[in-house]
Amino acid sequence: MLRFILAVVLFLFSATAAALDNTSFTIGSMEAGSWKLQGIHVALTDLSKNPQKLTVTIKQLRLPKPFDDLNLVNIQCSAFSWQANELLCTKGRAKLISKQWQSPTANFSFHIKDKHSTLTLTRLQLAGGSISVNAEEQDSQWKIRINAKGVDAELLQKLFKPVPFTLKSGRVNLQLSASGHHSLIDYFSLTSEINGMTVQTKEGKFATEALSLQTKLKAQNHQGLWQWQSQTRFTGGALYVEPLYLEANQQPLIFAAQGNWSSNKTRVNIIYANYQQANTLAINGRAIVDYGKGIKLEQAGLSLHSDDLQKLSAIYLKPFFEQTPLAGITLAGTLNADMSIAQDSLTTLTAIVNKLAVNDPAERFKVEGGFGTINWSINDTFKQPSTFTWQQLQLHALPIGRSDLVFLTRANSFTLLKKPRLPFLGGVIAINQLDWQAKKQDEPEISFAGSLTNVSLEQWSKAFNWTPLSGTISGNIPKVEYRNKTLNLDGELLINVFDGEIKVTKLASSGLFTDFPSFYSDLEINNLDLDQLTGKFDFGGITGKLSGFVRQLSLENWHPVSFYAWLGTPDDDDSRHRISQKAVKNIASIGGGGASDILSRSFLNIFETFGYDKIGLGCYLHDGVCQMMGVKAVPEGYAIITGGGLPRLDVIGYNPRLDWTVLMERLKRISTTDEVIVK
């Protein structure tokens, strides 16, 4: 543009310069392509002297798209000279206006030679700030430097409408240097500083509040391949990138990267990238990003380091945990991880954790003193084992002592490689098999086999804040499988407790990981010691043995739907049979019997215990109603306790049909109060 104007001036004056000492004239308008000058006035004095004095005034300069909203008006050059193919304006003024904003008069100057030209523009007022421009052209090469100070970001936004965000405040300082040849850019360098920027996108997924940052960007073009490097420091304010909320006031956020980009390809090669938040997180990596159809991570290799997992989880993990089962969970310790990504999917991972602590406010689980190495690969042939050790592990209220796990994780599977023995409540949990296999669009498949040995019931009851129990529990789980949304027990589950045995068979479940699971099973109970079972409860003491069964047990959402159950004295029980007065009253209240009246209104109330022959109580649950049964049928109903020895006492149940909720309420009153209400 500058050469075009000066060429016109040279042409106009070349024919008359020798004959005239002073001259001036006006040209209405001139056009060159999309450029248009209007109201051109030229005045030339002292033509016989060297240098000459030339004054050029242009009323308006209209620019091509996309700058057609901008106009240079009242252009004046009051100190202008021309000699030997050289034009020089050392003192010029112009005004820049647009529909959105306008600038007071700015200073400019230019120096034009045959193969070398320069242009300087100073004190250009833009969006509340000041801008200066220096441009130079030599042969086909050009350079430009732009310096802007104190530009109002909110006003600057109006120049680039429409934009997908709303800018409310902020000040911008920047220095831009660029060079090239003809219309091509070969190199540019940008240094910018933004203070107090508040911005928000229309959909609300990105926002800043009083954000301050410093950015440096350099790029070099080599035959169409751009090589670039950048660094950005967030030094104040807050940044929200859904769902992360980052504050830079205490710990600056630093992001640096370098790479290359080809203008004829939709791909960016990031050779090196680094993100840091002091004492919290450091990420190094490389990546190839394709942006042809959306943004796609073709390849990436990342290394992550954190000396403070507590801060990392609070800042970077907590937002992702919200509205999930992991909500509220916090981590502590250190982490080093290396990972590879291909086609937006994780392919390999190695993570080393130390001093790991996991805290769940819902008290579902807890980890203290964890350390280990987790190796994972999407490859089905991957064989690198993982190890993890903890000093303390707690599942709900149940603590598991120090243990080591050796396992294999690959693709969507988990396999235990060694059989661990986990210290548990004075006993041992042995895991003989544990396999987990994820399924696309379906629930995972799980296999488990193990055993319990000498687990203290006293410690178990204490952990759950129950009435203390005595004895130990042992059992064997041959194999449990969860497949096709169904849980199945392969064989029998044996539990040794209260000097007796509980056998679980036909165990099955469907929808176990849904909001409405179903559960099915049969149970066989053999020779439980009633003294151990009842001696620690307010229910009252009973001696003897107890056997029975629960058949066709069906639960929906963990509530009984139907079953046939019986608990009573086995026929071959030759142990001593005694029952306390309190136990008699409580048993009578279950069946609606009148034993309490008999005890309170007769000489029997002087006895603390009674002999009995048999105890038995059964229920067939169907449609929410229990059909009750006892040791034998009697005219009044059914006998729950039949007397034996002296003093003799029978307990009769008078209500053969009981609503299940009523029965549960009676049992609840027995377990929560010493007062027995007989109806």
N, C-alpha and C positions, 0 to 999 in steps of 0.2 A: 504494500500500500504506500509506504513511504517513498519508494523508488518511483511509483507511478506519479505521485504529486510533483516530485522534483523534476521528473522528465518533462512534465507539462510546463513547469516554470522555465526550464532551460529552452524549450522550443519557442515559448512566447517572446523571450527577450533576446535570443541570439541574433535576430535580424536587425534590431534597432539599438543595440548597446553602444555602438561606436558613434552614433549621431546625436544621441540624447544625453543630457545630464540628469534630468528628472522626468519621470513618467509614471502614470498609474492608470489602471483600467479595471473593469468589473466583468466577471463571467457568470452567467446565470446559474448553470449547473453543468456537471460532468459526471459520466458514469463509466465504470469499468467492471463488467460482469455484474455482480450483486452489490458492488460498492458504489455509493452515490454521494457526490459533493454538491452542495447548494450554496449560493451566495458567495462566490470566490472574488476577493478584491486584492489586487496586487499593486504595490507602490514601490518604485525603485528610484533612489537618489544617489548623487555623487558617483555617477557612472564612470567619470574620468579618473576617479581615484581608485586606489587599491588598498583595502577591500571596499567594495561597494556596500551601500546600505539598502537592504530589501525588506519590506514589511509585507507579510502575507496574512490576510484575514479570511477565514472560512466560516460561514454562518452555521453550517450543519454538515456532519459526516454521518451517513447512515451505513450500518454494517450488515453483512449477510447473516443468514441463519447459521447457527442457533443463537447468534448475538444480536438479532434484529430488534430486540427490545431495548438495546443500548444505543445511545446517540452521543457523539461528540459535538458540542455546540460552542459557538463563540471562540473559535480557534484563532489565536493571534501569535505571531512571531515578530517581536519588535526589534530584535538584534539578529539580523540575518545578513549573511555575506555569500558571495558567489565568485569563484575565480578558478580558472584552469581546471575544469571538471570537478570542482569541489564546492559543496554547499554546506554552510554552517549556520545553525540557529542555536545561539547560546542562551536565549531568553524567550521562552514561549509560555503561553497560558491557554488553558482549555477547560471546559466544563463537561461533565459526564452526567447524563440524565437517563431515566427509564421510567416505566409505569410503576415500578415498585419502590425505587429509591433514586436519590440524586446526590451528586457530589459538588461541593463548592469548587471554585476554580483551582486547577492543579497546575503545577509547573512542569514544563518539559523542554528538552533540548535535543538536537540531532546534529550529526556530523556525517556528511555523505561524500564519499570518494568513489572513484570508478570501481574499485574492488573491495572497498572497506567502508562500512557504515555503522554508526552507533546511534542509539536512541535512549534518552533518560526521561523518566516520568516520576515526579516526586510530589508529595503532599496531596495524593489522591485520597479523598475522603470516601470511605466505603463502609456502610453499615456501622457507623459510629467509630470506625478505626481509621488508621492512616496506612497507605500503601505506596511503595516506590517500586519502579520497574527500570531495569537496565538491560538493553538489548544491543547485540553486536552481530554484524554480518560481514564475512570475508570470503570472497568468491562464493562458493555454494554452501559454505559452513556458517552456522549461526549459533549464538549463545544468548541466553536470557536469564536474568536474576530478578526474582520478585521477593520483596520483603513487606510483610503485613504485621501491624501491631494493633492490639486492642480492638479487633473486629468483633462486633456483637453477633454471636452465633444465631440468635433468634431472627435478627434482621437479614443475616446472610442466607438463611433458609428460604426467604421469600424469592431469592434470585433463581432458585432451582425447583420451583413447583412444577408438577406435583411430586411430593416425596412421601414415602411410606411411614413417616414418623413426625412427631410434633416436638419442636425444639422450643423450650421455654426460657432458658437462660444460658449464659456462658460467654466467655471471651476467648478469642483465638489470636495467637501469634504464630507466624510461620515464615520460613525462608525457603524459597524454591529456586534451584538452579537446574537449567536444562540446556542441552546442546544437541545439534544434529546437522543434517544437510538436506537441502531442498525442503520437502514437507515431512521428512522422517526425523524421529527423535532417536538419538544414539545414546544419550545418557541423561539421567536426572537424579537430583538429590533433594529430599524434602525433610526439613526439620520443623516440627510444629509443637506448640504448647497450647493446651486447652485448660482453662480454669473455670470451675463452678458450672460445668455443663449439666443441665437437666433436660432429658429427652425421653420420649416414650413412643413406641410403635403403636399403630392403630389397634392391633390385636392384643397388645399388652404383654407380649412374650419377651420383649427386650426393653429395658429402661435404665436410666442413670439418674442419680441425684447428687447435685453439687460435685460432679466428678472432675478431678484434675488429672491430666495425663500429659506425658511427653512422648513424642514419636519421632524416630529417625528412619528414613527409607532411602536406599540408594539402588539404582538399577542401571545396567550397562547392556547395550544391544550389540550382539556379535552376529551379523548375518541372519537376523531374524530371531535369534535365540537370546532372550533376556535373562541375564544373571542378576539376581537381586539379593539384598539383605536388609533386615529391618529390626528395630527394637522399640518396644512400647513399655513405658513405666506408668502404672496407675499409682499416683502418690496421695490421693485424697478423695473423699466422697464414697459413693456406693454404686455398684453395678449389679443389675439383675438380668440374668439370662436364664429363662425358665428351665428348671425350677430353682437355679442357684442364685443366692443373694450374697455378694462379696463386698466387704468393706476394706478400703485401702488406707484408712487413717492411721492404724497402728502398724500394719505390715504391708509395705508396697507390693503390688503385683507386677511382675516383670515377665514380658513375653518377647523372645527374640527368635528370629528365623532367617534362613537363607536358602536359596534354591534357584531354579531356572524355569522359564516359561516361554513357549513358542507361540507367536501370534497367530499361526495358522493351525494350531491344535487346541483342543478343549481340555488341556491337561496341565497341571502345575506339579512340578517335581520339587518337593521340599527336602533338600539335602540334610538340613539340620534344623531342629526346633527345640526351644527350651522355654518352659514355663516354671516360674518360681513364686512361692509365697513363703517368706522367711520363716524357718522353724516349723513349717506345717507341711509343705509339699514341694517337690521338685520333679519335673517330668522332662525327659530328653527323648528325642526321637527323630524319625524320618518318615516321609510319606509321599505317595503319588495320589493326587486328587484329580478326578475327572468331573468336570462341571458341564458336560455336553447336555445331558438330560437330568437336571437336578445335580446335587452334589453327591459323589460316590467316592468312597475311600477304596481305591484299587489295592494299594499295598501300604503297610505301615509297620514300623518297628518302634516300640515305646519302652522306656525304662522309667520306673516310678520309685521315688524314695521319700519316706516320711519318718522323721524322728518323733513325731507326736500324733499318733492315731486318734487321740482324743479330740484334738483340734480338727484334724482331717475329717473325722466322722461328723463333728458338729457342723462344719461348713459345707462339705461336699457330699456326704452320704445321707444326712438327716432329711434333706428335701426329697430324696428319692424313696426313703423309707416311709414317708407320710402316706396315710391311707392304705397301708399294706400291713401284713402281720408283723413286719419288722419295725413298725413305728415305735419310737422311743428308745430303741437300742443304741447304746454307745460303745465305742471301742477305745482301748488304750494300748500303748506299746509302740513298736517300730515295724516298718514294712519296707522291703525292697522287692520290686517285681519287674519282670521283663515279659513282654508280650508281643505277639505278631498278629497282624490283621490282614485279611485278603478279602476283597469284594464285600466290604462292610461287615465281615464276620471274624470273630476271634478264632485263630488257628492254633496258637500255642501260648502257654502261660507257665511261668515259674515265679512263685511268690515265696519269699522268706520272711517269716514273722518271728518276733522275739518279744518277750515280756508281754504277751498278749493278754488283755483282760476284756471280757465281754460282759456287759451289764444290761439286763432287761428289766425295766421298771415293773413289768407285768409278772416278774418272778417265774417265767417259764423255763429259763435256763441261765446259767452263769458260768464263766470261765475265768480262772486265775492262773497266772504263771504259764501261759501257753507259748510254745515255740515249735518251729518245724519248717519244713520245705514242702510246698505243694507244687507238683508237676502235672501239667494237663496238656493234652493235644487232641485235636479233632480227628487225628489219624487212628483208625481202628487197630492198627498194629503197634501202636505206641506202648512201650514197656518200662518206662522210667518210673520207679516207685516214688511214692510220697510218704512223708513221716510227719507225725504230729504228737506232741507230748504236752500234758497239762499237769499242773500241781493239784488243781481242784476243779472238778466239773460238777455242776448241780443242775438236775432236771427237776423243775418244780421245787418241791421241798426235799428231794432225795439227793444226797451227796454221793459222788463217786470219787474215790481217791486217785492218787497219781497213777497215770497209765500212759502207755505208748501204743500208737496205732501205726501200722504199716499197710498202705493201701495203694490201689492203682486207679487213677481217674483218666478217662479218655473218652472222646466223643461225648456221648450223653450217658456214661455209665460210671459206677463206683463199685469196686471189688476189694474186699478185705483180703490181704495177702497172708497175714499171720493171725493166729487165734489168740487174742488177748484175754487176760484174766483181770477183771476190773475189781478192785477193792470196793465193797458195797455193804454198808451197815454191819460191819463185823464179819461179813461173809464174802462171797465171791460171785461175780457175774462172769461166766465164761461165754464168749461169742465164738461159735464154731464156724459160722457162715453168715456173711452179710453182703448181699448184692443189690444194687439199685440200677435200674435201666429206665431212662426217660423215653417217652413215646410222643411222637408228634401228634398234636391235637387229641391227646388222650392222657389218662393218668399213668404214672410210672408203674413199672413192675418191680416188686421187692421180694427177696428171699431172705429168710432168717432162720438160724438154728442156734441154740445155746442152752444154758442151764443156770440155775441158782443153787448155791450151796451155803447152808448155815447162815442165812440172812436173819438178823436179830429182829424179832417182832417188837421187842421193847423199843429199839431205836427207830423202827419204822413208825410206830404209833406216836413216838415223841416228835418225829419230823413233821407229822400231820396234826400235831396237837390233839391227839386222841387220848382216850383213857388208856393208860399203859397196859400193853399186852406182854405176856411172857412166852418164852419158847423161841424157836427158830423156824424158818421156812426154807425148804429146798424143793427144787422141781427141775423137770427136764422138758425142753421144747425141741422135739425132734426136727421139725421143719415147718415153717409157716411161709406161705406164698401169697402175694397179692398180685393178681393178674386179671386183666379184662374187668377191672373195677370190682373184683371179688377176692375176698380173703379166705384162704383155705388152710386148714391144719392137716398136715400129712402125718397121720398116726395119732398118738395120745399125748396130751399135755398132763404131766404128773406133778402135783404139788404136795409135798409133805409138810404138814402143819398140825399143831396141837396133838402130836403123837398119832395122827391119823393120815389119811390120804384123800386128796381131791383129784379126780380124774376128769379131764375135759376132752370130749370127743365131738366129732362132727362140727368143729368150729368153722364158721364161714361168715363173711360180711360182704355187703355190696354198698357202693357209694361211700366208702370210708372217708374220702377226702372231700366230700360234698357237704352241703348244709343240712342234708337229711340222710344220714347213714342208716343202714339196716344191719342187724347182727343176729346170728343164729348159733345155737350150741346145745349140747347135752352135757350135763355134769353128773358125776357119781361121787358121793361122799361116804367115806368108810371110816368108822371107828374114831371119830374125833373125841378127844378128852374134854368132857363138859366142864370139869373143874378148871382146866387151863383157859377154856373159852369164856367162862362166866365169872371167874374168880376176881377179875380186875374191874368188873362193871358194877354200876349201881342197880343193874337189873336184878341182882340176887344170885346166890351161889347154887350150883347144881353139880352133883357128882354122877359119874356114869359115862356111858358112851353114846355117841350120836352118829347115825348113818342115814342115808337117804339119797335122793336124786332130784334133778331138775331136767325134765325132758321137753324137747321141742320148744326150747326157750327162743322167743322172738322179740327183738327190740327194734324200735323205730325211733331214730333221733335219741337213742339211749334211754327210751322209756319203754317198759314192758308192754307188749301187745297181747301175748298169749304164752302160756306154759302150763305144765303139769308138774307140781313139786310136792315132795314129801320129805319130812325130817322127823326121825323118831328113834326110839331105843331098838337096837338090833336084837334079833332073836337069840343070838349066841352070847349076849353081853352078861357075864357073870360077876361084874364089878359091883361095888357097893353103890346103892341108889339112894341118895338123899337130896332133898330140895328145901331151900330156905323159905320162910314165910313170905318174904318180900318177892321172891321169884314166883311163888304161887299166885300172889295178887296180880303181878304183872302179866303172867300167862293168862289168868282169868279175864283180864281186861281186853286181851286181844280177841278172845272169842265171845265177849259179852257175857261171861259166866258170873255166878253169884258166890264164888268162893270167898270173896271179901266179907260178905255178910256173915257167912258161917264162921269165919275166923274171929270176927269181932264180937259175936254174940254168944259164943260157946267157950267151954274150957279149952278149946284148941288154941286160943290166942296166947296161952302160956308157953307154947312150944315154939322154939326158934326154927327147927327143921323137922321135916317129915320124911318117912320112907315112902317110896313109890315103886310100883311094879314096872310101868312103862309110861313114857311120854311120847306123844306123836301129834303132829299137826301138818295138814296138807292143804293145798289150794290148786284148783283148776281155774285158771284165769281165761275168760272169754268175754269179749265185748265190754270190758271194763268192770266186770263183776267176778269176784272170787267165790267159787263153790267150795266151801270149807269142809274138812273132814278131820277125824281124829283117830285115836287108837281103835275105837269101836263105836258102832252106833248104839244109842240109848234112846228111850222114849222121848226124853226132853230135847234131844239134839245129838251131840256127839261128845265122846269122852276125850279130853285132851291129856289128862293125867289120870291114871288108875292107881289107887292106893295099894300099898304093900306094907305089911307089918303094922305096928302100933306106934303112935296113933294113925289111923287110916284116914285118908283124905282123897276124894275124887274131885277133879275139876272138869266141869261140863261146859261146853260151848253151846249157846242157845240160838245163835244166828247162823244158819247154814249158808246164807248168801250175804256177802259183804261187798259193798262198793270198794273198788281198789283204792280210791283216794281216801276213803274213811279208814281203811286198814293201815295205810301209810301214816295217817295222822295219829292213830293210836300208837304205832311203833315209835313215831317221833316224840310223843309225849313221854313214853317210857324212857327214851334215851336222853331226854333233856331235863327231867324233873323227878324228884323223889315222890311227888304226890301222884297217886294213881286214881283216876276217875273211872268208875265202873258204870256203864250204861245198861 
